[in-house]
């Protein structure tokens, strides 16, 4: 599936002159996918009233999307490596748009959940091809830092933008337009992809690992379903325990199978590298905290404080501003200077401080004193995590694995988000019920109990981010170690190509070098780092 590596002095393809337009196209697609994880949150109270479903079912409108998205992402990432990434990208866009139209026209709860499931399935095709395109388009280290700064801003800030856009659309049009709006995004992105992206087909097309696909998809589905079912049935439910146990068994069987097949869905070399593994864990833990916060703060602001949908969305605007500044500053300026270990660990701690501050909210708390400072801290902290983590997770990966490595970033974010939404909702509901049992009287008992539940979930989120900071210190590389890892992978892949060896052999050498480089810790030369990104970033074209 590898294409021949260009020799030194070869002319860059003409399409790469449009690389910044390609970044815009990819950012629009990523915004649509991430935005849809939260844009429905702000519209959920209105949709619930319109379709008449109970509180116990409302989480499935969010979880159905995350279930399909998270469980199919690995397959979606591999499709981009096997087929033309441009074609996979366009198919994902069109399918996502049609599923959104179906959801906007929903006349029942079941129809809405089915549409959200289809959205998640096509999003799983779209998201990794978008990130894979970015990896293969930007080769210069400085340009790549800027590109990942933009992408990281969208990956995190898109969720908050979704809350604002959802509020505007819900209040002035209808909750249905939170889904219809995707038709506009998709039309712009499809037109741009057909115009500016280059179609690149692999010379050798390996078979799809269907056994791994079934094991991974059903395993992830069972785990997320188990957490979601616990919210309504409790942790002692037979179905909850059975789903979680089955998920663990299937994921374990998947890991065993991947070490023994010729063309694995997820080559274990991708995740066994400590730098990438630490990055994936960082993204997952932050996703757990972030998606739960969007859900709980939305209900706190609307149901407890009486904010309108638009005002609720605008309340997140300071977080978006801090996140945009922090994400770009971290990826462009700080990451090359301090490395991912210090940067991501610091971001986790800053985010945890914001979460901890938010645990003081009450029914009578003001937005300015109790919510705004926490949003500012979380925006700064999450911006320091996502962009550097995404950059580190995709740096130095072999060309033939770029799609699945990209898919894992989205998998961890979405699976983390869905688990976080379900598990933290369970924590909140349990705390709320316990509070009502002990304090069941008074005009504000229901509202006070709900806020008590939110505080419990926020405290758990803060603890998880603290664990994430410790994990980052233990697993993520220093700046010098990351440079050496990149340099060694670049030399292993570049030298055989320049001497006339097939690209497949170069990729194999790269994999062997990356696997063995994890224990080394040394400084890399600056020109070597530049050559690393140039070689490892991609497939020789704008769309790979």
N, C-alpha and C positions, 0 to 999 in steps of 0.2 A: 504494500500500500504506500510505500515511500516513493516520492519523486526524486529525481537526480538532483543532488545539491549543486547550486551554481558555483562555478569556479571563480577564483579571485579575478576581479576586474570585469566580471560580467555585468551587463547593463541591468539596472533595476527595471522591472516591468513598468510599462507606462501607467498601468492602473494604480500603482502605489503612489502616484502623484495625487490621487484622490483619497489618501489615507485619512485625512482629517474629516472628510465627508463620510468615509466609512465609519469613523468613530461616532459621528452624529447618528448614523443609521443604527449602529449597534446600541448606542445609548438610548435611543427611542424604544428599541425592542426590549432592552433590559428594564427601562422605566415601566413599560406596559406590564411586564411580568411581575415585577416587584410591587408596583402600584396596586395591582389587582389583589395582592395579599392583604391590603389594608383598606383600599377604597370602599370595599363592601362593608367594612366594620362600621364606618360612620353612617352608612345607610341601613344598617341591620335593624335598628329599632323601627324605621319606617317600613321596611320590607316585612318585618314580623307582623306589624299591624295590618298591612295590606293582604298578606296571604294567610294570616291567622294561625301561625304555628306557635307552640308553647316555648317558654324559656329553656326548657331542657333540650330542645332541638336546635336552638339558634346557633350553637357552636359548630354544628355540622355544615353550615353554609361556608364557614371558614375552613374547617378541617377537611371537607371533601376535596377542596382544591389542593391543600397541602398533601393529602394522602396520595392522590394521583401524581402530583408533581414530584414528590420525594421518592416514591417507589419506582418511577420510570426514568429518573434522570440518568442513571448509569447507561441504560439502553440508548437514551437520546444522545448522550455524549459519544457513544461508540458509533452511532449512525453517522455523525459528522466526520469521524475518522475513516469510515468505510466508503461512504458515498460523497458526492460533491457537497461541500459545506454550504455553498450558496443555495443549492436546491433544498437541502434540509432546512436551512434558515427560512426560505420562502414558504415551504410547506407548513412549518411551525407557525408562521405569521398568519397565513390564511386560515388554518384550522382554529387558531386561537380566536380570530375575529368572528368566525361562524359560531363557535361555542358561546362567545359573548353575546351575540345577537339572540341566540336561543335563551340564554339566561335573562336578558332584558325583556323578552316576551313571555316569561314564565307566568303560568296561571295557577300554579300549585307549588307547595313546598318540595315535593318530589321532583318536579320539573326543574326547579331552581338548583337543587343539589346535583341533579344529573348534568346540568349545564356547567356547573362549577367543576365537576369531575372531569368533563371533557376539556375545560380550560386548563386544568392541571396537567392533563396528558399531553396536550399540544405545547404547553409551556415547557414541559420536560424535553421536548424536541428542540424548542426554540432557544432556551437559555444557554445550554452548553455550546451550541453552534455560534451564538453571538460572542461569547467569551473566547472561544477558539479562534474566531475570526480576528479578534483584537490581538490575541497572542501572536498570530502569524502575520499580522500587518505591521506592527510596530517593533522594529528591531534595534534601532538606536536607543541606548540606555536612557538618555535624557527624555527623548520623545516617549519612550515607553512609560517612564515615571509619570509624565503628564497625562498620558492616556489612562493609566490605571488610577490616577487621582480622580479623573472624571468618572470612570467606571465605578470606583468605590463610592463616590458621592451619590451616584444614582442607585447603587445597590442598597445603601442604607437610607439615604434621603428620600428615595422613591416611596418608601413606606409612609413617611411623614407627609410627603406631597399628596399621596393618596388620601390622607385624612382631610386635607384642605380641599382638594378637588371634589372628594366625595361630599363634603359639607355643602359646597356651592351647588353642585348638581342636584343633591337631594332637596335642598331648601327652595331653589328657584325653578327646577324642572320636575324631576321625579327620581326616586331611588333607582328606577330602571336605567337611567342615563349613566349611572356609575358603571354599567356594563356596556351600554351602547357606545360610550366614548372610545372604547377600544377599536371600533371600526375606523375611527379617524387616525389613531396612532398606527394601526396596521397598514392602512392605505398609503400613508407617507413612507413607512419603512419598506414596504414591498416595492414601491416605485423607486426608491433610492437603491435598494439591493439590486434590482434588475438593471439599473443604469450604471452603477459604480463598482459593484463587486464582480470579481473574476471567478469563473467556474473552474475548479481544479479537481480533476478526478485522479484518484490514486492508480498507479500503474498495476499494482497487485491488490486485489480485493479479497481479504480473508473472510472466512465464514463467520456468521454471527454465533456467539456462544449462547445457544438457546437454553441449555441447562442452567448456566449462570444467570441468565436473564430471569428465568422463572424463580429460581431460589432467591435472588436479590430482591426482586419486586414483591414477591409474596412475603418474604421475611420483613422487609421494611413496612409493608402494609400492615402486617400483623402487630408489629411493635407500636406503630402510631395509633392503630385502632384500639389496642389495649389501653393506652393512655387516655384516649378519647372516651372509651366506654366507662372508664373509672369515674368520670365526672358525674354520670347519671346513675350508675349501678354500684359504685364503690369499689375499693381495692380488693375486697374479699369475694367479689362476684366470680363465679366459676368461669364465665366468659372472659372477664378481664385477665385473670390469672392464666387461663389457657392461651389467650392471644399473645400475651407477653412471652410465655414460655415457648410457644411455637415459633414466634419471631426470633428468639435467641437461637433456637435449634436450626432454623432455616438459614440464618446469617452465618452461623458456624459452618454449616454444610456448604454454603457458598464459598467461604474462605478456603475450605478443604478442596473443593472442586476446582477453584481457580488456579491452584498450584499444580494441577495435573492435566489441563487441557492445552491444546496447541495455540488456540487464539482466544485467550480469556477475555471476558467482558471487562474485568478490572484486573490488569496485571498487578500482582502484589508488589512489584518493585516501585509502583507509584506511591503507595501509602506507607511502605516500610521505611522509606527515607525519613529520618527524624524531622528534618526541616518542614517537609510537606505535611507529615502527620501532625506536628504541632500546630501548623497553620489551620488545618481542617478542624482540629479540636477547638481552637480559638474562635473560628467562625461559628461552629455549632453552639458553643456555650453562649456566645453573644446573641445568636439568633433566638435561643430560648428566652433570654431576658427581654430582648427588644420587642418581639411580637406580642408577648404578654403585656408589656407596658402599654402598647398602642391600644389593646383591647380594654384593659382596666381603666386607663385614664379617659378613654372615650366615654365609657359608661359613667364614670365618676363625674365628668364635666357635664354630661347631658342629663343623667337621671338624678344626680345628687345636687349639683350646682345650678341646674336649669339652663345651661348654655344651649343655644341653637346649634344645628349642625354646622353652619358656617363659622360661628364663633368658636366652636369646638375645634374645627380644623385649623383656624387661624391661631389658636392657642399653641399649636405645635410649631409655628413659624420660627420662633427664636431657636429652637432645637435644630431646625433645618439650616439656618444661617451658620450656627456654630459648627455643624457637621460638615458643611461645604468647605469652610475655612480650614478646619482641622484635617479633613481628608486629603485635600490637595497639598497642604503644608507638610503633612506626614509623608505622603508618597513621593513628593518632588524634592523636598529639602532635608527632612529628618532621616528618612530611611537610609539613604546612602551614607549618612554621617554616623548614626548611632546603631543601625542594624535593627532587625525585627524584634529581637528578644527584649531589649529595654523599652522600645517604643510600644509594643503590643501589651506588655505587662503594665506599663504606666497607664495606657488607655483603659485597660480592665479596671484598674484601681480607681481611676477618675469616674468611670461609669458606675462602679459600685458605690462610690461616695454619693453620686446623684440619686441612686436607688435608695440608699439608706436615708438620705434627707427627705425623700418622698414618703417614707413610712410615718411621718408626723402628721399627714393630712387628717382632717376631721370634717364633719358635716359643715362646720362653720368656718373652715379655713378659707383664706383668700388666695386667689390665683397668684398675685404678685409676690406674696411672702412665702407660700408653701409649695407652689408648683413651678413657677418660673425659674428659680435658682437650680432646681433639680434638672429641668429640661436643658439649661445651659451646660451644666456639668456633663450630662449624658451625651449631648451633641458633640462636645469636645472629646469625650472619652471614646465613643463609638467610631468617630472619624479616625482616631489613632489606631483602631483595631482593624477595620475591614479592608481598607486600601492596602496597607502593608501585608496583611495576611493573604489577600488574593494575589498580590505580586509575588510573595514568597512561595505560595502553593503552586504557582505555574512557572516558576523560574527554573531553568536547567532541565526541564522535562524533555524526553525524546520527542521528536516530531510526531511519531506514530501514536504517542500517548497523549498528545495535547488535548484532544477532545474529551477523553475520559477524565483527565486531570482537571479540566475546566468544569466538567459535570459534577465532580466531587465537591467543588466549592459551593455550587448551588444546592447540591444534595444536603450538605451539612447545614446550610442556612435554612432551607425549607423544612427538612426533617426536624432540625432544632426548633424552628418556629412552631411547627405543628405539635411537637411534644410539649413545648413550652406553653402553648395556648391551652392544651388539654390538661396537662399536669398542674399548671398554676391555677387554672379554673377550678380544678378539683380542690386544691388547697383553699382557694377563696370561698367556695361554696361550703366546705366543711367548717371553716372558721366562722362563716356567717351563721350557719345553722347552730353551732355551739353557742354563739353569742345570744341568739334569739331565745334559746332554751333557758339561758341564765337571766336574760334581761328582756322579757317578752312584753313589757308594758311601756307605755309612754307614746306620745305622738310621733316621735322621731326614732322609734325603736327599729323600724325596718331600714331606714336610711343609715342609721348608726351601725347596724349589723353589717350592711353591705360594705361600708367603708372599713370596718374592722376586717372583713375578708380581704379587701384590696390590700390593706397594710400587711397582712400575713403573706400574701403572694409577692409583694414588693420586697419583703425581708428575705424570702427564699431566693429571689432574683439577685439581690445584693450579695448573698452568700455564694451563689453560683459564679458570679463575676470575680469574687475573691479567689475561688478555686481556679478560675481561668487564669488569673494573674500568676498564681503559683505554677500552673501547668506551663505557661509561656516561659517562665524562668528556667524550668527544668528541661523543656524540649526544644524551644526555638533557638536558632543559631545566632551567634554574634555576627557583627558585620564582616569580620575577617573570615570567619568560617563559611559564611554564605558566599563570599567572593571566591574562596578556594573551590567550593563545590561547583559553582558556575564555571570557573575557569577549566577545571579538570573535565567536566562534561563537554565543554566546547571543544577542547583539544582532541578528545577522544572521537568526537563526531566529525570535526573538520579535517583532521590529518588524513584519514583514509580516503575521504572524498577528493581531496586535492591530489592524491597519488593515483586516482583512477579506480578505487575500490567502489563497489556498488553502495548505494545509499543505505540499503538494508543492513549491510555489514557495519556501516558507520553507526547506525542506530543501535545495533546490538552492542557495539563497543561503548557507546554512550551509556546504555543501561548498566553494563557491567561496572563502568567507572562510577556512575552515580551511586550504585548500591554499595560500593566499597569506600566512598568518600566520606560517609557520615561520621566516621570517627576522627577524621583529621581536623585540625584547627590551626590554620595559618593564614597569613596575609596574602592577597592576590594583587597582581599589578593592575593599574588602572586600564591599560590598553587591553589586558586580558579580560577584564570585566566587560569592556565594550564589545569585544569579540564574542563573549558568552551570549549576551542578549541578541547579537546579530545572528548567531547560528541557532540558538535554542528556540528563538521566538517562532519559527514557523516553517512553513511548507513551501516557500518560494513564491508567494503571491498574496494578493489582497485578501482573498477569501479562503485560501488553503483548501 
